[in-house]
Amino acid sequence: MKKIVILAIVQLISIIVYCQNTTIKGTVMDSSSNLFLVGSNIVVKDNNQKIITITSTTKKGSFEIVVANTAATLTINFIQYQEKVIVLNTQDSIINCGTIYLKIKPTSLQEVIVLGKKPPINFKIDRQVYAANQFTNAASGTAVDVMKNLPAIAVNAQGDIALRGSNSFLVLINGKPTLGEPSFVLSQLPSSSIESVEIITTPSAAADADGKAGIINIVTKANVQDGFLIQANAMGGTPPFSNFDNVRKPQRFATDILVGYKQNKFNVDVGLNYLRNDIAGFREGDVFTIINNVKTSFPSNGERSFKRYNYGGRLNIAYQPNKNNSLTAGFYMGKKFQSRIADLQYNNTKTNATTNAVLSNFNYFNANEQQKEGVFTLANVEYNTIFKNKSSLVLTALFEKANLKGITYNNNLKNRNSTDTLQYTINPYTNPLNAYRLKADYKQPIGNGMVQMGYQFRYDEQDGNFLYNTKILGTNNFIADPQFSSRVQVSNYIHAAYVQYNGITKKLHYGTGLRLEQSNRTLNFSKNNQTITQALTNLFPSIQLRYKAWDKSNLKFGYSRRIKRTNNYELNPFPEREHSETLEQGDPELLPELIGTFETGIEHTFKKGTFFATAYYQIVNNPIQRVNKIFNDTILNRAFTNAGKSTQFGIETNITYQVNKWYNLVFGGNIYKYEIKGNIFNNAIAIENSSWVYSINSSQTFTLTKNWTMQLSINYLSERATAQGKDSRFLTPHFTVKKTTNNKRWSYQLQWLNIDAGLKQSNRQRITTFGTNFYTTTNYIYEPDQLQFSIGFNLTKKNRKITLPVSEMGEKEF
C-alpha cells in the first residue's frame, strides 16, 4: 500500500508539471524557393524579453521545444533573412506553428552577392584557376565561350582552340580525362554549369601525358543542398545580317534542361539538350601549280556555310553510403551532325611559265557538300574509398561506342545551273569505334605531403570503311576507284603507371614525379593486306615548385614532358576528296610528338586584383604538320607529316583589376617566338620558318543598378608562321547586356557576337601555303554581327554538381 501511494504521488506531480509546460513545434522555409532553412535560430522569450531557451532547425527545417507556460514570444531568424516574431498562447499544451516562411532582406541582397563572390583568379602550385562567372559574355554559351576570355587561349576562324599556340591539350572534366577533340568536348558543356577553369601548363606525373600544351580542367558547380533542382536555358538568334547570298539560311537556337534530386545518400541528375548553331560564310581562294613549265591557275570564290546541330540525353547517379565510400555512374547518348557546303566557281587558266603566253582557259562550277554525323554512347562508373589511415583508393571504368559515318559529294559542272557533268565523285565512309579505360589511383599521406601511385589501361579499336565512287559519264552509275578506297582497322593499347609526391614546408610547395607509358599501335589495310605496328615506351618526368618570396607574392618553376599522340584521321593513308582542289591524306608511319616544357614566373595578389607573368620555353620533337604537295595540275595533296623539330619561347601574362564598384578590367596576353626546321616528304623538301606571334584577350565589365550588367570583350590573334606559309590575324569582339531578377531565379541576356558593323575586319582569316612549284591562299569569311537572345531559369539558389559523361575517343574522329 505504501508503494502504491508513492507511485500515485509521483504520477500526480508529473501530470501537474506536464500540464504547466507547452510543446512548440514548426518548420522554417524560404518564402521564394520553398527550401528548408537548415540551422535557423529559434529563440523563446518571456514577458520581460528574457531568453528562456534557444535551439536551431534540423535538416528538414523543423524544430520542437518544451517550455514553461510563462513563455511569451517565439523569434525565428536566419542570416540575411527578415526576422519573424510570433506571440505565443502558452495556455495550450501544444502549439503547432506550421510552416514559417522567411523573406530575404532586400537591403542585404547585394551584400550577400559581394561577400559570396570568389576572386576572378587564384593560384595553386601547378595551375591558374579562373572563375567562370566573371565572363558574362559567355553566360548563354558553352565552355568554348568561357575559354575565349583566358590569357594564352586563342580561337581561330575554324573554331579550333589553341593554348599557347597549340591545339593539342588534354581536357579534364572535374579531373577526369577526355580524349576527344578539345573544341567539341568543350562545346558540349553549357557555360552555366561551370564553376571555374583551371589552366595547367606543367602537369604532374599523376595526370595523363597527353596534350602538347598541357591540361585544361573544367570544374562544374557544386551542390550542398538536398531537394529538387531544375535548371533550364533557351536561346534564339536573329536572322543573319550578312548571309553572303548563301543557298542555305543559318538558324540558331538552343534549349537545355537539367532535373535533379538529392536526398541523404542519393543524388540523381537527368538532362536533355538541343543546339542548332548554323553559320553563313564565303570563301575566296587563289591557287596555281607548275608542272613541266605549264602554270595552271584556278582562283575560286563561293559559299562556305555550315549546318550544325547536336542533341542528347544524360543520366548521372551518385550513392554515398557513408563519408568514406562513394559510388558514381554516368550514361550519355547523343547525336552530332554537320553539313558543310563549299559551292565554288573556278576560273582555270593555263600559261607558259616562262613566257606567260595563255595556252587555255575555261570556267567550271564545283558543287561540294561534306556531311559528318556520329551517334555517341558513353558509360562510366567510379568507386572511391577512404581507409582508416587516411589513404584513399579510386577505381574508374569507362566505355565508349561511336557510330561515325559521313559522305562527301563533289560535282564539277560547266556552270552553276548546268546539268552537264564534268566529274562527279561520292565518298561515303563508316568508321565505328569502341574504346575502354580502366584506372586505379592510390593516395597515402607521408610526412608533410602526399604520395600518389596509379595504373591506367586504355584500349580502343576502330574499323573504317572508306569508298571513293566516280560517276561513269553519260550514265547514272558509279564505280569504286581502288586507288582511294580501302578498309582501315586500327587498335591501340596503352599501359601507364606513375608515382608522384607533393609536399609543403613553411614557404615552399613542391611536387615531383615520374610516369611510365608503354603503347602499341596496329594498323591493317585491306587494300594491300598490309599491317603496320608501332611500339613505344616513354618516361614523363615532372617537377613543380612554388615559393612564397614576399607577402602575397610567389615565385614558381615547373617542368614536364608531354606527348601528342596520332589519331586515326592523321594515320589514314588513303586520300579523301574534300573538295575540287584538295585531297586529304594521312601517314601511317607518323610518330607522336614529344614535348618538353620549362616555365618560371611570378604571381601577385593585391587589394583590387591579381597579376601574374610566366616565361616559358618549349621543345617539340617530331612536330606533326599538315602540308601540301602537287597531286596533279588542279589538285593539291594535303597530307600530315612529321617535320623535324620546333621550338617556342614566350611570356604569358594576365591582370585583373577592380577599378571601382561598377567597373572591372581583365586583360591577358601571350607573346612567343615560334621556329620550325626540318625535312618533309621523306627528306625530299627542307623547311625552315619562324615568326613572332601574340594574342590578346580583354574584357571590360560594367555593373549597373537593378541587376544590369554590360561586358565588352575583345579576342585577337596575330599573324603566325606555319611549316609552309602563314595564317593571318583573327579578330572577334563581343558585347553583352544581361539582366537578372532580384531573386536570381531568372536571367535575360542579349549578345552581339563578332562585332564588325560593316568594317570587314571581324571573323575572317586567310591561310596561305606555298612551295617551289605551287601557291595557295584561301580567305575564309564567316558571318559577323550575330545577335542572340537567351533566357535562363534556376529553381534553386545554389547549384548542383553536374558530372557530364564526355567522349574519350570518338569526337577526335568526327
DRENBA-71551 format. One record per residue (C-alpha): x, y, z; residue in three letters. Coordinates in steps of 0.001 Angstrom, whole numbers, padded with zeros to 6 digits, always signed. Example, Ala and Ser with C-alpha at 12.3 -4.5 7.8 and 13.67 -1.06 7.14 Angstrom:
residues 2
+012300-004500+007800ala
+013670-001060+007140ser
END
This chain:
residues 814
+000000+000000+000000met
+002860+002345+000849lys
+004473+001784-002606lys
+001163+002425-004336ile
+000756+005753-002531val
+004290+006850-003501ile
+003714+005963-007185leu
+000450+007849-007196ala
+002122+010949-005761ile
+004914+010811-008389val
+002392+010391-011167gln
+000314+013310-009848leu
+003395+015544-009709ile
+004320+014537-013284ser
+000829+015363-014507ile
+000946+018763-012782ile
+004375+019561-014244val
+003327+018396-017712tyr
+000181+020479-017647cys
+002275+023555-016771gln
+004591+023076-019832asn
+003978+023833-023516thr
+005370+021990-026579thr
+006142+024310-029506ile
+006917+022943-032983lys
+007040+024066-036618gly
+009023+024189-039885thr
+011049+027102-041326val
+011308+027613-045118met
+012460+030175-047709asp
+009434+032148-048920ser
+010519+032179-052599ser
+012213+028822-053161ser
+010260+026703-050622asn
+013549+025203-049458leu
+014170+024252-045820phe
+016293+026774-043916leu
+018579+024401-042081val
+020118+025839-038883gly
+017656+028697-038386ser
+017781+030188-034862asn
+014670+029589-032692ile
+014536+031832-029577val
+011846+031709-026856val
+011500+034762-024537lys
+009297+035571-021532asp
+007214+038731-020940asn
+010323+040643-019876asn
+012114+039646-023119gln
+014454+037413-021173lys
+015652+034420-023174ile
+014243+031143-021893ile
+015750+028751-024468thr
+017449+028668-027875ile
+017525+025911-030486thr
+018001+025515-034264ser
+016175+023751-037080thr
+017062+020271-038384thr
+017865+019107-041938lys
+014117+019165-042617lys
+013861+022722-041316gly
+011812+021546-038319ser
+012055+022305-034583phe
+010318+021135-031387glu
+010903+022531-027859ile
+009229+022257-024483val
+008957+025415-022318val
+007112+026581-019224ala
+003721+028154-019890asn
+005096+031539-018848thr
+006764+031961-022277ala
+005505+034945-024298ala
+007183+035166-027759thr
+008917+032977-030354leu
+011602+034647-032561thr
+012859+032993-035776ile
+015864+034361-037656asn
+018357+033259-040292phe
+021333+035144-041715ile
+020336+037661-044433gln
+016611+036919-043813tyr
+013985+039128-042183gln
+013314+038178-038565glu
+009857+036900-037634lys
+008250+037139-034149val
+005248+035030-033064ile
+003235+035762-029899val
+002548+032526-028024leu
-000571+031387-026222asn
+001122+029184-023644thr
-002139+028171-022031gln
-002194+025474-024716asp
-000167+022348-024060ser
+000829+022025-027759ile
+001435+024906-030168ile
+001925+023905-033820asn
+003237+026931-035733cys
+003016+025064-039044gly
+005269+026324-041848thr
+007007+029618-041088ile
+008207+031438-044209tyr
+011134+033862-044033leu
+011922+036511-046652lys
+015392+037637-047761ile
+016323+041113-046506lys
+016176+043487-049506pro
+018989+045610-048066thr
+021285+042626-047622ser
+020779+041015-051014leu
+023650+042846-052712gln
+025831+042253-049649glu
+025217+038527-049993val
+026458+038629-053566ile
+029567+040631-052743val
+030516+038557-049718leu
+029965+035297-051595gly
+031873+036309-054722lys
+035022+034326-055380lys
+038120+036118-056684pro
+038279+036097-060501pro
+041627+034273-060437ile
+043677+032421-057835asn
+046888+030435-057956phe
+047894+026908-056990lys
+051231+025114-057194ile
+050729+023929-060784asp
+047825+025976-062177arg
+045863+029199-062521gln
+042163+028989-061593val
+039699+031346-063322tyr
+036156+031938-062022ala
+033767+031415-064950ala
+031093+033847-063729asn
+033310+036872-064389gln
+032740+036463-068154phe
+029093+037414-068720thr
+029609+037360-072494asn
+029762+033550-072195ala
+026728+033124-069939ala
+024405+031680-072589ser
+027089+029793-074456gly
+029369+026840-073840thr
+032766+026228-072276ala
+034322+027389-075566val
+032874+030870-074968asp
+034414+030921-071485val
+037778+029796-072860met
+037964+032683-075347lys
+038470+035101-072457asn
+041508+033428-070878leu
+045124+034501-071436pro
+047165+032313-073795ala
+043909+030952-075300ile
+043039+031736-078934ala
+040171+030533-081133val
+040550+030832-084921asn
+038041+031079-087781ala
+037694+027297-087988gln
+036685+027119-084303gly
+039964+025474-083287asp
+041120+026278-079745ile
+044820+026880-079087ala
+046644+027055-075764leu
+049984+028852-076117arg
+049685+028427-079863gly
+048885+024698-079825ser
+045524+022989-080316asn
+046892+019875-078627ser
+045930+019887-074948phe
+044135+017482-072649leu
+040631+018359-071432val
+039564+017234-067952leu
+036033+017427-066561ile
+036245+017578-062758asn
+039664+015974-063007gly
+038573+013138-065328lys
+040417+012935-068679pro
+038774+013003-072104thr
+040457+012186-075390leu
+038000+013817-077763gly
+038743+016839-079930glu
+039026+019733-077405pro
+036732+022118-079300ser
+033960+019516-079386phe
+034358+018306-075807val
+034182+021894-074561leu
+031228+022701-076819ser
+029163+020028-075006gln
+029350+021861-071668leu
+026910+024736-071078pro
+028730+027670-069511ser
+026021+027929-066853ser
+027281+024640-065351ser
+030898+025804-064965ile
+032321+026995-061649glu
+035911+027565-062778ser
+038523+026761-065412val
+041995+025564-064435glu
+044966+026031-066773ile
+047787+023545-066061ile
+050819+024056-068300thr
+053324+021803-066464thr
+051165+018946-065118pro
+052326+016396-062574ser
+053118+012764-063369ala
+049723+011787-061916ala
+047998+013365-064937ala
+047723+011770-068373asp
+050752+012615-070515ala
+048561+013558-073487asp
+048457+017169-074626gly
+051266+019225-076110lys
+050410+022486-074330ala
+049194+020976-071050gly
+045790+020474-069444ile
+042560+022437-069154ile
+040367+021259-066274asn
+036710+022301-066210ile
+035234+022341-062689val
+031429+022251-062576thr
+029316+023900-059899lys
+028801+022102-056573ala
+025633+021416-054610asn
+025277+021498-050832val
+021525+021191-050522gln
+019079+018333-050521asp
+015919+018535-052583gly
+014875+019095-056179phe
+016757+021075-058801leu
+015580+022463-062123ile
+017893+024419-064398gln
+016808+025454-067881ala
+018105+027706-070627asn
+016755+028749-074007ala
+018492+030711-076758met
+017374+032110-080083gly
+019269+034029-082764gly
+018041+036632-085211thr
+018209+036075-088986pro
+021679+036929-090343pro
+022556+040484-091309phe
+025183+039134-093741ser
+024434+035782-095366asn
+026666+036286-098458phe
+023771+035187-100721asp
+024163+031638-099367asn
+021777+028998-100608val
+021233+027914-097003arg
+019965+030358-094409lys
+021507+029851-090963pro
+019415+029045-087909gln
+020493+029371-084287arg
+018512+028215-081292phe
+019086+026001-078282ala
+017457+024589-075195thr
+018818+022693-072228asp
+017120+021347-069119ile
+018506+019554-066097leu
+016308+017956-063433val
+017943+016618-060300gly
+017096+015240-056894tyr
+019446+014886-053936lys
+018400+013278-050682gln
+020692+011926-047984asn
+022840+009284-049681lys
+021487+009573-053243phe
+021955+012152-055981asn
+020310+011776-059419val
+020508+014134-062422asp
+018701+013777-065763val
+019428+016216-068576gly
+018326+016879-072154leu
+019864+019340-074593asn
+019490+020515-078186tyr
+021660+023031-080048leu
+021300+024296-083614arg
+024187+026600-084465asn
+024497+027250-088225asp
+026781+029874-089701ile
+026840+031597-093087ala
+030124+032128-094867gly
+032081+032937-098004phe
+035356+031589-099357arg
+037714+033169-101856glu
+040909+031486-102954gly
+043781+031704-105394asp
+045871+028672-106399val
+048456+027818-109015phe
+050664+024826-109817thr
+053642+024477-112164ile
+054205+021149-113912ile
+056572+020764-116911asn
+056783+024556-117309asn
+052977+024851-117519val
+051441+027114-114910lys
+047830+026285-114040thr
+045926+028974-112140ser
+042486+028252-110743phe
+041200+031051-108472pro
+037757+030481-106961ser
+035059+032041-104818asn
+031707+030983-103445gly
+029661+029827-100486glu
+031179+028142-097451arg
+028421+027623-094888ser
+027698+025167-092102phe
+024545+023491-090857lys
+025261+022150-087361arg
+023142+020565-084690tyr
+023520+018162-081810asn
+021197+016719-079195tyr
+021461+014236-076379gly
+020355+012947-073015gly
+022361+012185-069903arg
+021825+010399-066610leu
+024100+010598-063561asn
+023669+008709-060282ile
+025739+009074-057115ala
+025453+006983-053945tyr
+027382+007675-050731gln
+026526+005136-048011pro
+028947+006826-045580asn
+031587+009548-045525lys
+034357+007128-046528asn
+032765+005450-049542asn
+031038+006706-052680ser
+029888+005255-055982leu
+029042+007305-059078thr
+027828+006277-062519ala
+027014+008188-065682gly
+025390+007480-069047phe
+025158+009685-072130tyr
+023696+009147-075579met
+023549+011791-078249gly
+023958+012681-081899lys
+026025+015307-083657lys
+025535+016350-087293phe
+027450+018766-089515gln
+026945+019618-093165ser
+029455+021929-094872arg
+028702+023447-098284ile
+031582+024741-100430ala
+030000+025693-103761asp
+032798+027397-105697leu
+033127+028993-109130gln
+036563+028297-110680tyr
+038419+030118-113452asn
+041057+027769-114858asn
+043871+029267-116943thr
+046986+027521-118303lys
+050004+029623-119296thr
+053594+029066-120277asn
+055567+029565-117048ala
+058418+031219-118958thr
+056633+033440-121494thr
+053245+033844-119696asn
+051523+033020-123004ala
+047945+031776-122446val
+047563+028169-123502leu
+043919+027587-122493ser
+041134+028966-120336asn
+037831+027598-119094phe
+035439+028031-116195asn
+033657+025406-114149tyr
+031483+025185-111027phe
+032204+022814-108170asn
+029126+021861-106087ala
+030539+020358-102912asn
+028876+019152-099728glu
+030503+017248-096883gln
+028317+015595-094240gln
+029527+014073-090975lys
+027480+012559-088185glu
+028010+010433-085150gly
+025839+008696-082556val
+027733+008509-079279phe
+027094+006203-076332thr
+029154+006707-073184leu
+029080+004998-069799ala
+031350+005374-066778asn
+031467+004196-063175val
+033739+005264-060301glu
+034247+003914-056791tyr
+036051+005973-054133asn
+037022+004707-050676thr
+038969+006290-047799ile
+040775+003989-045353phe
+041313+004434-041618lys
+044901+005615-042114asn
+043536+008443-044342lys
+044807+006804-047517ser
+042340+006524-050417ser
+041702+004416-053490leu
+039744+005427-056611val
+038711+002848-059237leu
+037354+004103-062567thr
+035982+002368-065668ala
+034722+003927-068908leu
+033224+002552-072118phe
+032546+004444-075322glu
+030821+003427-078533lys
+030665+005788-081504ala
+028901+005092-084785asn
+030689+007524-087074leu
+029823+007975-090723lys
+029858+010584-093438gly
+029719+011328-097141ile
+031225+013918-099478thr
+029516+014934-102735tyr
+031916+016523-105226asn
+030293+017526-108527asn
+032141+019528-111213asn
+029761+021225-113653leu
+030178+023549-116637lys
+028354+026252-114671asn
+026156+026623-111605arg
+022886+025901-113417asn
+024285+023295-115778ser
+023289+019646-115894thr
+026378+018721-117901asp
+028718+016926-115518thr
+032497+017116-115967leu
+033254+014867-112997gln
+031137+013563-110121tyr
+032558+011697-107122thr
+030823+010465-103980ile
+032914+009395-100983asn
+030925+007604-098267pro
+032560+006132-095189tyr
+031749+004379-091928thr
+034188+004442-089030asn
+032720+002821-085866pro
+034712+002987-082636leu
+034804+001062-079370asn
+037026+002312-076543ala
+037705+001250-072948tyr
+039584+002698-069978arg
+040385+001164-066564leu
+042157+003197-063898lys
+043278+002817-060271ala
+044647+005692-058164asp
+046009+005353-054613tyr
+047000+008178-052212lys
+048849+007884-048896gln
+049860+010728-046531pro
+053586+010619-045714ile
+055318+013244-043592gly
+054306+016732-044672asn
+053000+015560-048009gly
+051128+013003-050039met
+052413+010195-052221val
+050277+009151-055187gln
+050561+005953-057203met
+048425+004776-060066gly
+047929+002490-063055tyr
+045841+003008-066181gln
+044938+000757-069114phe
+043476+002157-072320arg
+042282+000292-075402tyr
+040440+001395-078496asp
+039571-000278-081775glu
+038251+001224-084995gln
+037105-000397-088226asp
+036850+002161-091018gly
+035493+001531-094498asn
+036337+004344-096956phe
+034941+004356-100517leu
+035698+006594-103484tyr
+032997+006285-106135asn
+033259+008008-109521thr
+030333+008506-111861lys
+030544+006963-115321ile
+029769+009955-117533leu
+026683+009536-119670gly
+025156+007099-117177thr
+023719+007142-113674asn
+026172+004514-112488asn
+029141+004886-110119phe
+032205+002654-109834ile
+034633+002392-106911ala
+038130+003748-107543asp
+040554+001231-105948pro
+043287+003894-105716gln
+041375+005743-102999phe
+039147+003033-101467ser
+040153+000795-098578ser
+039211-000671-095254arg
+041365+000566-092362val
+041444-001211-088989gln
+043265+000393-086069val
+043832-000758-082487ser
+045726+000952-079664asn
+046881-000448-076302tyr
+048355+001910-073695ile
+049635+000912-070249his
+050664+003663-067836ala
+051994+003738-064263ala
+053115+006692-062164tyr
+054406+007811-058787val
+054110+011403-057526gln
+054993+013108-054253tyr
+053622+016516-053239asn
+054816+018262-050092gly
+054829+021573-048282ile
+057144+023488-045945thr
+056648+026898-044387lys
+057189+028808-047633lys
+057632+026128-050304leu
+055097+023935-052098his
+056761+021239-054181tyr
+055874+018252-056295gly
+057903+015777-058303thr
+057007+012586-060111gly
+057665+010120-062904leu
+055250+008451-065330arg
+055996+005396-067491leu
+053851+004683-070568glu
+054030+001775-072986gln
+051895+001892-076140ser
+051250-000491-079035asn
+049506+000583-082232arg
+048421-001761-085048thr
+047086-000687-088475leu
+045657-003103-091046asn
+044795-002104-094623phe
+042574-004395-096705ser
+043734-002772-099950lys
+047174-004368-099800asn
+046785-006663-096775asn
+049474-004602-095074gln
+049945-004471-091293thr
+051932-001677-089654ile
+052796-001839-085970thr
+054385+000695-083656gln
+055553+000043-080078ala
+056806+002913-077937leu
+057975+003228-074332thr
+058388+006685-072843asn
+059207+008273-069488leu
+057498+011510-068441phe
+059190+013297-065516pro
+057740+016421-063900ser
+058579+018963-061198ile
+056621+021883-059721gln
+057905+024478-057220leu
+056051+027451-055699arg
+057896+029662-053208tyr
+056375+032467-051117lys
+059018+035131-051642ala
+057104+038149-050288trp
+053746+038878-048744asp
+051069+037938-051318lys
+053765+037196-053922ser
+055032+033814-055127asn
+057794+032642-057439leu
+057206+029450-059406lys
+059099+026970-061567phe
+057902+023946-063475gly
+058987+021292-065959tyr
+057051+018485-067601ser
+057408+016145-070557arg
+054283+015550-072659arg
+053139+013629-075743ile
+050778+014407-078628lys
+049502+011105-079962arg
+048411+010497-083532thr
+044726+009997-084320asn
+043194+007799-086999asn
+042426+010752-089269tyr
+046129+011637-089361glu
+047103+007981-089951leu
+044725+007019-092791asn
+046903+006930-095942pro
+044010+006811-098408phe
+043079+010263-099769pro
+039651+011805-099348glu
+038451+014316-101953arg
+037441+017093-099578glu
+036586+019431-102450his
+037630+020091-106039ser
+041187+021263-105385glu
+042154+019183-102330thr
+042850+015588-101392leu
+043197+014944-097636glu
+045650+012185-096682gln
+047283+010767-093561gly
+050529+008914-092928asp
+050506+005504-091168pro
+054178+005928-090228glu
+053596+009133-088227leu
+055407+009381-084923leu
+053817+011092-081925pro
+055139+014485-080881glu
+057303+014548-077732leu
+057336+017862-075884ile
+059434+019276-073058gly
+058268+022496-071371thr
+060131+024708-068883phe
+058484+027694-067224glu
+059164+030202-064463thr
+057195+033188-063250gly
+055738+035402-060558ile
+052243+035637-059053glu
+050977+038582-057024his
+047667+039320-055307thr
+046846+042891-054334phe
+043839+044637-052791lys
+041925+045208-056016lys
+043096+042352-058191gly
+045757+039895-059265thr
+048739+039776-061598phe
+050948+037040-062968phe
+053648+036708-065617ala
+055152+033427-066819thr
+058115+032908-069143ala
+058209+029530-070897tyr
+060356+027546-073323tyr
+059126+024517-075262gln
+060983+021964-077409ile
+058971+019694-079753val
+060416+016632-081457asn
+058570+015179-084478asn
+056098+018098-084825pro
+053093+016980-086890ile
+052278+019407-089691gln
+049582+019455-092373arg
+051446+020293-095581val
+050717+020477-099316asn
+052245+018973-102419lys
+051044+018656-106015ile
+048798+015715-106912phe
+048008+016938-110431asn
+047633+020279-112190asp
+044370+021208-110400thr
+044574+019184-107179ile
+046831+019664-104167leu
+047563+016733-101890asn
+047151+017932-098274arg
+048979+015462-096062ala
+050107+015009-092459phe
+053802+014509-091822thr
+056477+014828-089142asn
+058565+017933-089714ala
+061842+017789-087827gly
+061889+019968-084721lys
+060231+023118-083446ser
+060870+025464-080535thr
+058814+028125-078851gln
+059622+030641-076146phe
+057387+033373-074836gly
+055732+035245-071989ile
+052154+034866-070798glu
+050597+037479-068511thr
+047264+038457-067010asn
+045930+041218-064777ile
+042520+041613-063129thr
+041713+045000-061630tyr
+038560+046199-059849gln
+038786+049865-060847val
+035746+050811-058747asn
+032450+049274-057603lys
+030977+049248-061093trp
+033988+048726-063410tyr
+036159+045593-063613asn
+039017+045062-066072leu
+040558+041760-067147val
+043481+041869-069575phe
+045531+038890-070674gly
+048111+038289-073346gly
+050623+035868-074748asn
+053605+036610-076994ile
+056014+033983-078279tyr
+058628+033253-080945lys
+057859+030108-082967tyr
+060503+028362-085063glu
+060293+025162-087099ile
+063082+023478-089016lys
+063407+020097-090671gly
+062568+017999-093732asn
+059272+016670-095077ile
+058174+014078-097642phe
+060934+011586-096819asn
+063564+014348-096566asn
+062793+015499-100108ala
+061972+019071-099079ile
+063713+021170-096438ala
+061604+023615-094422ile
+062556+026475-092133glu
+060187+029142-090867asn
+059742+031390-087836ser
+057640+034288-086591ser
+056618+036241-083532trp
+053012+035562-082515val
+050832+037290-079959tyr
+047270+037046-078704ser
+045189+039421-076583ile
+042052+038661-074571asn
+040406+041542-072736ser
+037039+042070-071060ser
+035528+045199-069509gln
+032606+044554-067162thr
+030217+047280-066005phe
+027895+046500-063077thr
+024876+048781-063261leu
+021897+049341-060981thr
+018925+046993-060654lys
+020950+043860-061545asn
+022009+045055-065008trp
+025498+044257-066312thr
+027308+045020-069551met
+030500+043482-070870gln
+032711+044277-073847leu
+035309+041669-074766ser
+037958+041537-077486ile
+039851+038454-078654asn
+042725+038988-081079tyr
+045200+036523-082587leu
+048097+037868-084665ser
+049576+036515-087896glu
+051685+033376-087356arg
+054030+031111-089319ala
+053336+027515-090363thr
+055603+024890-091916ala
+054903+026103-095486gln
+053400+029553-095062gly
+051380+031652-092643lys
+047917+032227-091168asp
+046585+035780-090965ser
+045388+037606-087866arg
+041911+036870-086448phe
+039652+039314-084550leu
+036361+038728-082674thr
+034831+041483-080481pro
+031665+040748-078459his
+029203+042835-076454phe
+026710+041547-073857thr
+023848+043063-071861val
+022369+040992-069040lys
+019502+041470-066581lys
+018991+039248-063526thr
+015854+039272-061397thr
+016072+040160-057715asn
+015570+036585-056566asn
+018257+035348-059011lys
+015665+032975-060448arg
+015569+034403-063992trp
+018189+035954-066242ser
+017794+037637-069637tyr
+020708+038266-071962gln
+021336+039894-075336leu
+024604+039142-077137gln
+026147+040916-080128trp
+028783+038460-081319leu
+031624+039036-083793asn
+031037+042778-083958ile
+032011+044207-087325asp
+029488+046973-088233ala
+030476+046941-091893gly
+034250+047334-091316leu
+035016+043887-092813lys
+037574+043048-090131gln
+035922+040520-087806ser
+035544+036751-088057asn
+037703+036302-091143arg
+041074+034643-091681gln
+043416+033983-094595arg
+045544+030813-094754ile
+048495+030720-097165thr
+050918+027909-098097thr
+053490+027683-100879phe
+056315+025586-102287gly
+058727+025703-105205thr
+056024+024697-107698asn
+052730+025717-106101phe
+050995+028534-104217tyr
+047635+028587-102470thr
+045869+031218-100389thr
+042325+030991-099036thr
+040347+033679-097273asn
+037597+032321-095001tyr
+034948+034937-094261ile
+032340+033943-091707tyr
+029166+035656-090621glu
+029769+038724-088396pro
+027283+040707-086275asp
+025297+037796-084841gln
+022535+038709-082372leu
+021378+036152-079816gln
+018828+036420-077020phe
+018730+033923-074176ser
+016673+033232-071062ile
+017914+031268-068076gly
+015951+029752-065175phe
+017209+028233-061935asn
+014826+026840-059315leu
+017440+026755-056552thr
+019756+029423-055225lys
+022683+027009-055040lys
+023822+024898-057952asn
+024264+021165-058114arg
+027413+019424-059240lys
+026863+018362-062844ile
+029077+015470-063937thr
+028762+015023-067683leu
+029949+011874-069440pro
+032156+013032-072294val
+033693+011387-075341ser
+037020+009673-074800glu
+037938+008958-078428met
+035081+009268-080924gly
+034935+013034-081264glu
+038556+013104-082379lys
+037431+011193-085473glu
+034280+013255-086121phe
END
